[in-house]
Amino acid sequence: MALRTPPLREVHAERGATFTEFGGWDMPVEFDSIRTEHTAVREGAGIFDVSHMGEIHVTGPDALELMQRLTTNDVSRLSPGEGHYSAILDDRGVVLDDTVVYDLPGEDGYLFVPNAGHDVQMYERWTDHRDEWGLDCTVEDATERYAMFAVQGPDAEDVVAEAADESVRDVANFDVVETTIAGVPTLAARSGYTGEDGFELLCPSEDAETVWGAFDCQPCGLGARDTLRIEQGFLLSGQDFDPDDEPRTPFEAGIGFVVKLDVEPAFVGRDALVDATDPGERFVGLELLDRGVPRHGYDVENDDGEVVGHLTSGTMSPTLDKPVGLGYVQADYATPGTDVQVVVRGRQKQARITETPFQ
């Protein structure tokens, strides 16, 4: 099957980007170097093309009920222009995807953002349940209609405010406003995936080059996006959780704060979570104390050589210049400061459970 391409694929190629397959998309992995791009975001500002993320519109009289029954957070608490982080579960209480839900400003409806390659799956899930439950609402997969860019870093507010035709400085975390950038109508949300301040910008795909060109900052690829999110301890869909290969509840994955068990109508998967709030395994950060780099799939052992968990992500932190990883360990070993071992190419390496974001 041919890879999907973002609207600016050729623009990025002309800039010298290298590409990788991600979630069925052909996306830039780096423009200059991962370290250069990572540092730009931590110290100034960088811009990512994240047009591989999905966009699903839900509108109509029963839009709120459908969103409430298919996501774990309390959508009824959102007002127009507000958003929140949430999860999408199956009947087992296992995370299918994590997402951001926006109550759109100036519109009667919602937009939620599935991860790369999940837009068709979530469109079908929403329409199937709408029809099963007899709800009156319209669901649209708008992914191909939008380009999405993320401007991230301590200088991101200044960079976006300079480009926008109206001030975005007062936009609160996760809120979204309608603005224009270089004359193009754009949704600007105060959100991101790097741990830094920033905005995620949605504009019509046909205007992508105009909006991208309005920002004079370091272009960044998925390589830096990954090292930045690992340093913060953020989950990656399909790697840190996956309904088939890494089935996890929100409480195991460390995002129990987005689960509202007392909200009605109940969301899909709620009944399975009622007695699962104190899981036997937990998502943790880990610092490798010996030489080496922690990687996905490496076992975590105790001092007796017993496997007590495994890693799902890892990297050499460009900011801290030390090897860090994320993964799941038995609850008895999840306390920060606990010493463990990571098996790297058959050899035990000293490691320690730590808080995230890593410091």
C-alpha positions, 0 to 999 in steps of 0.5 A, spaced: 500 500 500 502 506 498 504 511 503 500 517 505 504 524 504 503 530 507 501 536 503 508 539 504 512 532 502 516 535 496 517 542 500 521 538 505 525 534 500 527 540 497 529 543 504 534 536 505 529 532 509 530 525 510 524 521 510 521 515 514 514 511 514 510 512 520 503 510 521 502 509 514 505 516 512 511 518 509 514 523 514 520 527 515 525 524 520 530 530 520 532 536 516 539 538 519 540 533 525 536 530 531 540 534 536 540 540 532 532 540 532 532 538 539 536 543 542 532 548 538 526 546 541 529 546 548 532 553 547 528 557 542 523 554 537 522 549 532 516 547 527 514 540 526 509 538 520 505 533 524 500 533 518 500 525 519 495 526 525 488 525 524 482 530 525 475 527 526 469 532 526 463 531 530 457 535 530 449 535 531 444 534 536 447 528 539 455 530 538 456 531 546 453 524 548 457 520 542 464 524 545 462 522 552 461 515 551 467 514 546 472 518 550 474 517 558 474 525 560 468 529 561 467 532 555 461 536 558 465 540 562 468 543 555 466 550 553 467 553 546 474 554 545 477 549 550 480 542 549 483 536 554 487 530 553 483 524 553 483 516 552 479 511 547 478 504 550 475 498 548 471 494 552 476 491 556 478 498 558 485 497 554 487 504 550 486 504 543 489 511 542 490 517 546 487 524 543 486 531 544 478 533 544 476 540 542 470 544 543 470 548 537 470 556 537 464 559 533 461 552 531 456 547 534 461 541 535 467 537 537 474 536 533 478 530 536 485 528 534 487 521 533 494 519 532 497 517 525 494 512 522 488 511 526 483 516 523 480 511 519 479 506 525 476 512 529 471 514 524 469 507 523 468 506 530 464 513 531 460 512 526 458 504 528 457 506 535 453 512 532 448 508 528 448 502 534 446 507 539 441 511 534 444 518 535 443 524 531 450 527 529 455 527 523 462 524 523 467 527 518 474 524 517 477 531 515 484 529 516 486 530 508 482 537 509 487 539 514 495 541 514 497 541 521 504 544 524 506 544 531 511 550 533 514 548 540 519 551 544 520 557 550 520 562 544 514 559 541 509 564 543 513 570 540 514 566 534 506 565 533 504 571 536 508 575 530 505 571 525 498 571 527 493 577 525 491 577 532 494 575 539 494 568 541 498 570 547 492 569 552 490 562 550 490 558 555 493 551 555 489 546 551 485 552 549 484 553 541 482 560 538 480 562 530 486 566 527 489 568 521 496 566 519 499 570 513 492 571 511 490 564 512 484 562 517 487 557 522 485 554 528 491 555 533 491 550 540 496 551 546 498 544 546 504 540 543 508 533 544 515 536 547 514 539 554 515 546 551 510 551 550 507 551 544 501 551 539 499 546 534 496 549 528 490 547 523 490 550 516 487 548 510 491 543 506 491 547 500 494 553 504 500 549 507 506 552 504 503 559 505 502 558 513 509 553 513 513 559 510 510 564 515 515 561 520 522 563 521 525 557 525 528 551 525 524 545 521 524 539 525 522 532 524 520 526 527 526 524 530 527 530 535 519 529 536 521 522 539 527 524 543 523 530 546 517 526 548 521 521 551 525 526 555 518 528 558 515 521 559 510 522 554 506 516 551 507 514 544 501 510 541 503 504 538 509 503 542 508 505 549 501 502 548 498 498 543 491 494 544 495 488 541 502 488 542 502 492 548 495 492 551 494 497 557 489 500 561 490 508 562 492 506 570 497 502 567 499 507 562 500 513 567 494 517 564 489 515 570 487 522 571 483 523 564 479 517 566 472 520 569 469 513 572 463 517 575 461 521 568 454 519 565 453 516 560 458 511 561 464 511 556 466 504 553 470 500 557 468 503 564 466 497 567 472 494 566 476 499 570 472 500 576 476 495 579 483 496 576 485 503 579 491 500 582 494 496 577 500 490 578 504 494 573 506 501 572 509 506 566 515 509 569 521 512 567 528 509 568 535 512 567 541 507 565 547 508 570 552 504 566 554 505 559 549 503 553 542 506 551 536 503 553 531 500 547 524 498 546 523 491 548 529 490 553 528 486 559 528 490 566 530 485 572 531 485 579 538 484 583 536 476 583 535 476 575 528 476 575 524 479 570 520 485 573 518 489 567 520 491 560 522 497 556 517 500 551 522 507 549 529 509 550 534 514 547 540 518 549 537 524 552 540 530 548 538 535 553 541 531 559 546 527 555 545 520 559 541 514 557 533 514 559 528 509 558 520 508 559 517 502 560 512 498 565 515 494 571 511 491 577 508 496 582 513 494 587 519 496 583 515 503 580 518 507 586 523 513 584 529 511 586 529 503 586 535 500 583 534 495 577 538 492 571 536 493 564 538 487 559 542 490 554 544 485 548 545 480 553 548 483 559 545 486 565 546 494 566 545 498 572 539 502 572 534 506 576 527 508 576 526 515 576 521 521 576 519 524 569 520 529 566 527 526 566 532 531 570 
